[in-house]
Amino acid sequence: MGRLQSEPIFTGNNDEPELYSVSWNQDYGCFAAGTSNGFRIYNCDPYKETFRRDLNGGRFKIIEMLFRCNILALVGSKENNVIIWDDHQSRIIGEFSYRSEVRAVRLRRDRVVVVLEHKIYIYDFMDLRLIHQLETLANPRGLCCLSHHVNASVLACPGLRRGQVRIEHFGLNMTKLIDAHDSKVACLTLTMDGQLLATASVKGTLIRIFNTMDGKLLQEVRRGVLRADIYSIALSPDIRWLAVSSDKGTVHIFSLRVQLVIGEDSSTDISLNQTSNSLVDPLISQSNGANPCSSLSFMKGFLPKYFSSEWSFAQFHLPECTQFIAAFGSRNNVVIVGMDGSFYRCSFDPANGGEMVEQEHICFLKAKTRPT
């Protein structure tokens, strides 16, 4: 999951709009900014503003892209309305209205998903016909994510119990309930094929990775000891890395030990790579692409769980006063977008980790270049 919305945090001069939301597209190659007078779309690699739509009074709190195509879902000043917008034709091609505020919208090529606080509506994209509806626990954050491979239709959302995640495998006509945390779920994301789920609770100390088919916990990593508000979780396309941003002002990168194994029958199994989990003391060394663990981790089962935790492999520090969402770019790069109107690109050492190196920093609302 990677999107933020709030009352405007960035306020510039008369030529600079207020920023109401930022969100990634499905492959993290672009991001959208909803402003007080329209919306803008930016390419990440290389960084470039690709287009903007300036609309008088066009305040947008939700901008949902569909990869890089001309179709967007928009929620503006009427917060209980969703507009499906065709930007090539500059016209509305669909609209949904509800009795309560829309918390989120998700798109895939065959589905439109609208998230309210207690219900999720799923529509066929071709004719906008309602095909499913799900009940959830109170969901003010609009937590919901979709797989995006053509042959894997998977949805993850809160269940009806605290800490529970509901997985819908639509292609298999199967529902899986995962008791992910004791506390309420605060953030979740799926891999593109929907096979893996990563979650964090409102405590924000632990991130867990699950197999969505059987609900098995595959790995658990620790962001920190103190409570934190998790803003985003991202999984790298090759499922080697996980990125987490929070209100503590640090983006953490973790090494994943999950492997996808293709069997002779062409089915895909998920397993845990135990060999890459070398136990090292973070105060002494960190190598071989493994997350650092306490030197007392060999006493797992006798000491509190804290001592056997896997800690972050690489880190990047940001201002704590701003909300940021992070995602993976190419070549061990991480891209970060903030509600202060800033775009960062940084890189990490895949062998040794440690502090990430800033490669690029742009104030995208202030940038003088406009799309041509």
Backbone torsions as a table, in degrees:
resi	resn	phi	psi	omega
1	MET	NA	134.7	-179.5
2	GLY	-152.5	81.2	175.1
3	ARG	-158.2	148.0	179.9
4	LEU	-132.4	143.9	172.2
5	GLN	-147.9	146.0	-178.3
6	SER	-169.1	180.0	167.4
7	GLU	-63.8	150.7	-171.8
8	PRO	-57.5	132.4	178.4
9	ILE	-101.9	-37.2	-178.0
10	PHE	-93.2	124.6	176.1
11	THR	-130.1	118.1	-178.4
12	GLY	-107.1	-153.7	178.0
13	ASN	-81.3	-169.2	-174.6
14	ASN	-63.9	-22.3	-178.8
15	ASP	-90.0	-5.7	-175.5
16	GLU	-113.1	125.4	-177.7
17	PRO	-76.8	168.1	172.7
18	GLU	-86.0	142.7	-177.3
19	LEU	-97.2	124.2	-178.3
20	TYR	-107.2	-25.5	-178.6
21	SER	-159.7	153.0	169.2
22	VAL	-136.0	144.8	-179.3
23	SER	-157.1	149.3	176.4
24	TRP	-85.1	158.5	164.8
25	ASN	-83.4	-175.8	-169.1
26	GLN	-69.0	-28.0	179.6
27	ASP	-107.0	12.0	177.3
28	TYR	63.7	16.9	178.2
29	GLY	-84.0	-17.3	-179.8
30	CYS	-138.0	161.1	169.2
31	PHE	-138.2	153.1	-178.5
32	ALA	-113.3	144.1	176.9
33	ALA	-122.1	120.0	175.0
34	GLY	-92.8	126.2	-173.6
35	THR	-122.6	-178.8	-179.4
36	SER	-74.2	-10.3	178.8
37	ASN	-136.7	31.9	177.4
38	GLY	137.1	-151.2	179.1
39	PHE	-146.3	160.5	-179.4
40	ARG	-135.8	149.4	177.6
41	ILE	-120.8	134.3	-177.9
42	TYR	-124.3	139.8	171.1
43	ASN	-87.1	144.4	-176.2
44	CYS	-90.6	-39.3	-172.5
45	ASP	-139.1	98.7	0.9
46	PRO	-78.3	159.3	178.3
47	TYR	-65.0	131.2	177.5
48	LYS	-166.7	137.9	170.4
49	GLU	-75.9	121.4	-175.0
50	THR	-93.3	-37.7	170.6
51	PHE	-164.0	164.4	176.9
52	ARG	-143.7	152.6	174.1
53	ARG	-126.4	109.3	178.9
54	ASP	-92.5	118.8	-177.6
55	LEU	-128.2	127.0	178.7
56	ASN	-62.7	123.6	-179.0
57	GLY	72.4	13.6	-176.8
58	GLY	-89.0	72.3	179.6
59	ARG	-83.4	121.3	-176.6
60	PHE	-118.7	122.2	178.7
61	LYS	-99.4	-16.0	175.3
62	ILE	-136.1	124.2	172.0
63	ILE	-125.2	114.0	179.1
64	GLU	-115.1	116.6	178.8
65	MET	-87.1	160.7	171.0
66	LEU	-117.4	90.3	-172.3
67	PHE	50.9	-119.6	-178.6
68	ARG	-118.2	18.9	-176.2
69	CYS	-86.3	-177.8	-172.2
70	ASN	-85.4	0.4	-177.3
71	ILE	-96.1	130.4	176.3
72	LEU	-133.8	153.0	169.8
73	ALA	-106.5	131.3	-174.2
74	LEU	-127.3	137.7	169.9
75	VAL	-124.7	118.3	-175.4
76	GLY	-109.7	-137.7	-176.4
77	SER	-66.6	-26.7	171.8
78	LYS	-86.5	94.3	-168.4
79	GLU	-76.0	-2.1	175.0
80	ASN	-107.4	14.4	178.6
81	ASN	-119.8	139.2	172.7
82	VAL	-116.8	129.3	177.4
83	ILE	-109.9	131.0	170.2
84	ILE	-97.1	116.7	-169.0
85	TRP	-112.7	129.5	172.9
86	ASP	-99.9	107.8	-173.6
87	ASP	-76.0	-23.6	176.3
88	HIS	-67.4	-40.9	180.0
89	GLN	-90.8	-8.4	-177.6
90	SER	52.1	50.1	179.4
91	ARG	-151.7	160.0	176.8
92	ILE	-80.1	128.2	178.2
93	ILE	-109.6	-4.4	177.0
94	GLY	-168.8	154.6	-179.6
95	GLU	-152.9	139.7	177.5
96	PHE	-125.8	141.2	177.7
97	SER	-127.8	143.4	-177.1
98	TYR	-135.5	168.1	-179.5
99	ARG	-85.8	-12.9	-179.8
100	SER	-130.3	170.9	-175.0
101	GLU	-66.1	136.9	174.0
102	VAL	-77.5	125.0	-178.5
103	ARG	-91.9	-28.7	-179.5
104	ALA	-166.0	158.7	171.9
105	VAL	-133.0	137.7	176.5
106	ARG	-126.3	142.7	180.0
107	LEU	-125.6	142.0	159.9
108	ARG	-135.9	173.9	-168.6
109	ARG	-63.6	-21.1	-179.0
110	ASP	-117.9	2.1	-174.6
111	ARG	-140.5	148.2	166.5
112	VAL	-120.2	125.6	-178.4
113	VAL	-119.3	124.9	-180.0
114	VAL	-115.5	127.9	-174.7
115	VAL	-109.3	120.4	170.3
116	LEU	-104.2	-179.8	-174.5
117	GLU	-66.9	-32.7	-177.4
118	HIS	-123.0	2.7	-175.3
119	LYS	-149.9	150.6	176.6
120	ILE	-125.4	128.9	178.9
121	TYR	-109.2	134.4	-177.4
122	ILE	-121.9	124.5	-175.1
123	TYR	-119.2	151.3	170.2
124	ASP	-74.7	130.4	-175.4
125	PHE	-69.5	-28.8	-175.4
126	MET	-67.3	-45.6	-176.3
127	ASP	-122.2	5.7	178.9
128	LEU	56.9	32.5	178.3
129	ARG	-86.0	135.6	177.5
130	LEU	-68.5	125.2	-178.6
131	ILE	-119.2	-22.1	176.9
132	HIS	-147.8	153.9	166.3
133	GLN	-145.5	139.4	-174.3
134	LEU	-124.8	142.7	173.1
135	GLU	-92.8	141.5	177.7
136	THR	-132.6	164.0	165.5
137	LEU	-61.0	160.5	177.3
138	ALA	-47.3	126.1	-170.8
139	ASN	-132.8	64.9	-177.3
140	PRO	-64.7	-23.0	179.2
141	ARG	-80.0	-10.2	-177.6
142	GLY	68.2	37.9	-177.5
143	LEU	-67.3	124.2	177.0
144	CYS	-175.3	138.5	175.5
145	CYS	-144.3	157.0	-175.7
146	LEU	-125.6	150.0	165.9
147	SER	-77.8	162.2	-175.9
148	HIS	-132.2	5.8	170.7
149	HIS	-73.5	145.3	-175.9
150	VAL	-59.2	-39.2	-174.0
151	ASN	-95.7	10.2	-179.6
152	ALA	-133.0	104.5	-179.6
153	SER	-106.1	97.5	-175.1
154	VAL	-128.4	138.5	176.7
155	LEU	-127.8	139.3	175.3
156	ALA	-123.7	136.6	-179.8
157	CYS	-157.3	168.7	175.4
158	PRO	-61.9	146.9	174.8
159	GLY	-86.8	-153.8	-179.0
160	LEU	-101.0	1.7	177.8
161	ARG	-123.1	151.5	178.5
162	ARG	-57.9	130.4	177.8
163	GLY	81.5	-0.1	-176.6
164	GLN	-95.3	141.2	174.6
165	VAL	-117.0	133.1	177.6
166	ARG	-99.5	129.0	177.8
167	ILE	-112.9	123.4	175.8
168	GLU	-107.9	113.9	172.1
169	HIS	-95.7	90.0	-173.2
170	PHE	-64.9	-38.2	-179.8
171	GLY	-65.3	-29.1	-179.9
172	LEU	-98.0	-2.8	-176.8
173	ASN	53.3	49.1	-174.4
174	MET	-133.7	138.2	174.8
175	THR	-114.6	133.3	176.6
176	LYS	-124.4	129.3	176.5
177	LEU	-104.8	126.7	-177.8
178	ILE	-117.9	122.1	174.1
179	ASP	-83.3	88.8	-170.1
180	ALA	-79.1	-36.4	-174.8
181	HIS	-147.4	161.5	172.9
182	ASP	-77.8	-32.3	178.8
183	SER	-95.1	173.1	179.2
184	LYS	-61.7	145.4	176.2
185	VAL	-74.0	132.6	-178.5
186	ALA	-107.4	-24.7	-176.1
187	CYS	-158.3	144.5	177.1
188	LEU	-153.8	156.4	176.5
189	THR	-154.1	155.3	177.0
190	LEU	-114.8	155.8	166.6
191	THR	-70.5	165.9	-177.1
192	MET	-59.2	-31.2	179.9
193	ASP	-92.9	-0.9	176.8
194	GLY	75.9	9.1	-177.6
195	GLN	-80.0	-28.5	-178.2
196	LEU	-119.4	143.9	177.7
197	LEU	-123.4	133.1	173.3
198	ALA	-117.9	135.9	-174.7
199	THR	-137.0	156.5	170.0
200	ALA	-139.3	151.8	179.2
201	SER	-99.7	179.5	178.8
202	VAL	-66.6	-17.8	174.7
203	LYS	-69.0	-37.1	174.6
204	GLY	73.8	16.9	-178.9
205	THR	-95.3	-32.4	-176.0
206	LEU	-120.9	143.2	171.6
207	ILE	-119.4	132.5	-176.1
208	ARG	-120.1	144.4	179.9
209	ILE	-117.9	127.6	-175.2
210	PHE	-122.4	153.4	166.8
211	ASN	-81.7	121.3	-175.5
212	THR	-76.0	-14.2	-179.8
213	MET	-78.4	-46.6	-177.2
214	ASP	-113.3	-3.1	178.3
215	GLY	77.8	8.2	-176.8
216	LYS	-69.6	135.7	173.4
217	LEU	-75.4	120.4	-176.6
218	LEU	-97.5	-33.7	-177.8
219	GLN	-161.3	150.0	176.6
220	GLU	-134.1	129.8	179.0
221	VAL	-125.0	157.3	-175.3
222	ARG	-113.8	120.9	174.8
223	ARG	-74.1	-40.3	-179.0
224	GLY	-177.2	-170.5	-179.1
225	VAL	-101.7	-35.4	-178.0
226	LEU	-82.8	148.9	178.2
227	ARG	-57.6	142.4	-179.4
228	ALA	-147.8	153.7	175.1
229	ASP	-95.4	113.9	-178.2
230	ILE	-81.6	125.5	-179.8
231	TYR	-92.7	-35.0	-178.2
232	SER	-156.7	150.6	169.9
233	ILE	-129.9	133.8	178.2
234	ALA	-134.6	141.8	175.5
235	LEU	-110.3	134.6	179.6
236	SER	-68.9	152.0	-178.0
237	PRO	-56.1	-33.4	179.7
238	ASP	-88.5	5.4	177.7
239	ILE	57.8	32.1	175.1
240	ARG	-94.0	-24.1	-171.2
241	TRP	-136.3	154.9	175.8
242	LEU	-132.0	135.5	179.4
243	ALA	-118.3	140.3	-178.9
244	VAL	-134.9	131.7	172.5
245	SER	-117.1	149.2	-176.5
246	SER	-150.7	179.4	-179.8
247	ASP	-77.4	3.6	176.4
248	LYS	-84.4	-1.3	175.7
249	GLY	79.4	18.4	179.3
250	THR	-131.4	133.1	167.8
251	VAL	-93.8	122.3	-179.6
252	HIS	-103.0	137.7	174.2
253	ILE	-112.5	131.5	178.8
254	PHE	-120.1	145.0	173.8
255	SER	-84.6	133.8	179.9
256	LEU	-98.9	145.2	179.8
257	ARG	-108.9	18.1	-177.8
258	VAL	-90.5	134.8	177.8
259	GLN	-122.5	141.4	171.9
260	LEU	-98.2	122.6	-176.2
261	VAL	-111.6	121.3	179.1
262	ILE	-91.6	117.9	-177.9
263	GLY	-83.9	175.6	-179.2
264	GLU	-65.4	-26.3	179.9
265	ASP	-87.4	12.5	178.6
266	SER	69.7	4.5	174.8
267	SER	-79.9	158.6	-177.2
268	THR	-111.6	126.8	176.4
269	ASP	-112.8	152.1	178.4
270	ILE	-109.6	128.6	179.1
271	SER	-133.5	171.2	-178.6
272	LEU	-106.3	124.5	177.7
273	ASN	-83.1	98.2	-176.5
274	GLN	-75.8	-26.6	-172.3
275	THR	-69.2	-27.2	-176.6
276	SER	-84.2	-1.3	-176.7
277	ASN	-93.9	63.3	177.6
278	SER	-69.7	138.6	-177.0
279	LEU	-94.8	111.3	-178.4
280	VAL	-127.2	156.9	178.8
281	ASP	-87.4	122.4	-177.7
282	PRO	-61.3	-20.4	179.0
283	LEU	-82.3	-13.1	-176.4
284	ILE	-108.0	-55.2	-176.3
285	SER	-158.2	163.7	177.6
286	GLN	-152.5	119.8	-175.6
287	SER	-154.9	176.8	175.6
288	ASN	61.5	21.8	176.1
289	GLY	68.5	21.4	-178.5
290	ALA	-103.7	148.9	174.9
291	ASN	-67.7	137.5	177.2
292	PRO	-68.6	143.5	176.9
293	CYS	-129.1	161.7	177.0
294	SER	-62.9	146.2	176.7
295	SER	-67.2	-11.5	177.2
296	LEU	-95.1	11.1	-176.4
297	SER	-65.9	-18.6	177.7
298	PHE	-67.0	-14.7	178.7
299	MET	-97.0	22.8	177.7
300	LYS	-53.2	131.9	-177.5
301	GLY	103.0	-21.9	179.0
302	PHE	-107.3	-30.6	179.8
303	LEU	-105.0	163.6	176.4
304	PRO	-54.2	153.6	-174.8
305	LYS	-55.2	-30.5	-179.3
306	TYR	-50.9	-38.0	-173.0
307	PHE	-75.4	-14.5	177.8
308	SER	-107.1	12.7	-177.1
309	SER	-72.4	151.5	169.9
310	GLU	-95.2	126.1	-177.9
311	TRP	-100.9	170.2	-172.9
312	SER	-67.4	146.6	-176.5
313	PHE	-84.8	-36.5	-179.7
314	ALA	-144.6	157.0	-175.2
315	GLN	-143.3	152.1	173.5
316	PHE	-139.2	131.6	-172.9
317	HIS	-101.9	137.9	-175.1
318	LEU	-133.2	166.1	175.2
319	PRO	-61.8	133.4	-177.8
320	GLU	-73.1	-17.5	-173.8
321	CYS	-81.0	-2.0	-174.6
322	THR	-125.3	146.6	175.2
323	GLN	-84.1	134.6	179.4
324	PHE	-129.8	147.5	170.3
325	ILE	-120.2	143.1	-174.9
326	ALA	-123.3	153.5	177.6
327	ALA	-153.8	168.8	-179.0
328	PHE	-94.9	132.7	172.2
329	GLY	-98.1	-151.7	179.8
330	SER	-94.5	159.8	171.4
331	ARG	53.2	54.1	177.5
332	ASN	57.5	34.7	175.1
333	ASN	-102.7	150.3	173.3
334	VAL	-122.7	133.7	176.8
335	VAL	-109.7	141.0	-173.2
336	ILE	-135.9	133.6	178.1
337	VAL	-124.4	138.7	-175.8
338	GLY	-122.7	157.4	177.3
339	MET	-75.6	3.7	170.4
340	ASP	-94.6	7.0	179.2
341	GLY	82.7	25.2	-177.4
342	SER	-111.9	146.6	176.3
343	PHE	-123.0	127.9	177.4
344	TYR	-120.3	145.7	165.1
345	ARG	-125.8	128.8	178.5
346	CYS	-137.0	162.4	-177.6
347	SER	-125.9	153.4	177.2
348	PHE	-129.2	153.7	178.9
349	ASP	-82.5	114.0	-175.8
350	PRO	-71.2	-10.4	178.5
351	ALA	-97.7	-40.9	-172.3
352	ASN	-114.9	-14.5	177.7
353	GLY	64.9	-141.9	-179.5
354	GLY	86.9	-156.3	-178.5
355	GLU	-69.0	131.4	176.5
356	MET	-75.7	158.3	-177.1
357	VAL	-106.7	127.3	177.8
358	GLU	-72.9	126.3	178.8
359	GLN	-103.3	-28.8	-174.4
360	GLU	-157.2	140.9	175.4
361	HIS	-144.2	119.6	-176.4
362	ILE	-132.4	135.1	170.6
363	CYS	-87.7	96.1	-166.4
364	PHE	-70.0	-25.8	177.4
365	LEU	-76.0	-24.5	-180.0
366	LYS	-91.4	-12.8	-175.7
367	ALA	-57.6	137.5	-175.3
368	LYS	-79.6	-23.2	-176.7
369	THR	-74.5	139.7	175.9
370	ARG	-119.4	155.3	179.7
371	PRO	-63.5	143.7	-178.8
372	THR	-98.9	NA	NA
